[in-house]
Amino acid sequence: MSEASKFKRGDRIYVRTLLFEGWATATDVFPGELYPIQVTLDKPDGDGHAVKRVNIYDIVRENEISTV
């Protein structure tokens, strides 16, 4: 089972990349892709984009959220 398969539509996650970060909702999962998790950010980025694709390594684990 791939790491991305652990997520499903509707999961609330915190994402952090070099370009954006924040709370989001997983809207789709594509196991086997380079950026397998599609999310909708609660607050769009500076250009107004809310739908993003992220890698499993862009997701902040629950025990790390308090340091955000």
Number of C-alpha atoms within 10 A of each C-alpha: 6 9 12 17 13 11 20 14 13 13 13 16 18 20 22 16 13 6 7 12 18 17 17 22 20 23 18 17 20 14 16 11 11 11 17 19 25 19 25 19 22 12 13 16 15 9 6 8 11 14 17 17 18 20 17 17 12 16 18 19 12 9 7 9 12 7 6 9
